[in-house]
Amino acid sequence: MADDVRKRLVNTIFYLVNLLVLSNFLMFRFSSNPNILTLDVTIISWIIFIAALLSVNIWAYYSYYKKPK
């Protein structure tokens, strides 16, 4: 029972962390001036988004998902 609760909480944490990164990325994309969104800026923003998503998921995995020994 406690393992199910822990798994549900960990899944909720992963969902919220990914949602936070996505919302920050979309906020940057939609609040930016369309004149500055060149191909270079778009590529750089996607690279930063993917790097942030990977790093946050790796941090969350080692902090919450991986069971202590």
Secondary structure per residue as TSV (DSSP state, phi and psi in degrees):
chain	resnum	aa	ss	phi	psi
A	1	M	-	360.0	-46.9
A	2	A	H	-66.1	-32.1
A	3	D	H	-67.6	-35.9
A	4	D	H	-67.2	-39.3
A	5	V	H	-66.4	-42.5
A	6	R	H	-63.0	-43.3
A	7	K	H	-63.9	-40.0
A	8	R	H	-66.5	-41.2
A	9	L	H	-65.8	-40.5
A	10	V	H	-65.1	-41.3
A	11	N	H	-63.9	-37.1
A	12	T	H	-66.1	-40.7
A	13	I	H	-62.2	-45.5
A	14	F	H	-61.7	-42.5
A	15	Y	H	-61.5	-46.4
A	16	L	H	-68.1	-37.7
A	17	V	H	-64.5	-44.4
A	18	N	H	-66.5	-37.2
A	19	L	H	-65.3	-37.5
A	20	L	H	-64.1	-45.4
A	21	V	H	-64.6	-43.2
A	22	L	H	-63.8	-41.8
A	23	S	H	-66.2	-37.4
A	24	N	H	-65.6	-40.3
A	25	F	H	-64.0	-46.7
A	26	L	H	-66.7	-34.6
A	27	M	H	-62.8	-41.9
A	28	F	H	-64.1	-44.3
A	29	R	H	-64.9	-42.5
A	30	F	H	-86.9	-17.7
A	31	S	H	-96.0	-6.0
A	32	S	S	-77.4	152.3
A	33	N	-	-67.2	127.7
A	34	P	T	-60.6	-21.4
A	35	N	T	-72.0	-25.3
A	36	I	T	-92.5	-5.8
A	37	L	-	-83.5	69.6
A	38	T	-	-80.6	178.5
A	39	L	H	-63.4	-38.9
A	40	D	H	-63.6	-45.1
A	41	V	H	-65.3	-38.4
A	42	T	H	-64.5	-45.0
A	43	I	H	-65.0	-44.0
A	44	I	H	-64.0	-41.3
A	45	S	H	-67.0	-36.4
A	46	W	H	-67.9	-38.1
A	47	I	H	-64.9	-42.7
A	48	I	H	-64.6	-40.4
A	49	F	H	-61.6	-46.5
A	50	I	H	-66.5	-40.9
A	51	A	H	-64.4	-42.0
A	52	A	H	-65.6	-40.6
A	53	L	H	-64.1	-44.0
A	54	L	H	-65.1	-45.8
A	55	S	H	-66.6	-38.5
A	56	V	H	-67.9	-39.4
A	57	N	H	-69.0	-36.7
A	58	I	H	-66.5	-43.1
A	59	W	H	-61.8	-44.4
A	60	A	H	-66.1	-36.1
A	61	Y	I	-62.2	-49.4
A	62	Y	I	-72.3	-24.8
A	63	S	I	-85.0	-38.8
A	64	Y	I	-120.2	-39.5
A	65	Y	I	-81.3	-43.2
A	66	K	S	-69.0	123.0
A	67	K	-	-74.5	140.5
A	68	P	-	-67.8	148.0
A	69	K	-	-81.0	360.0
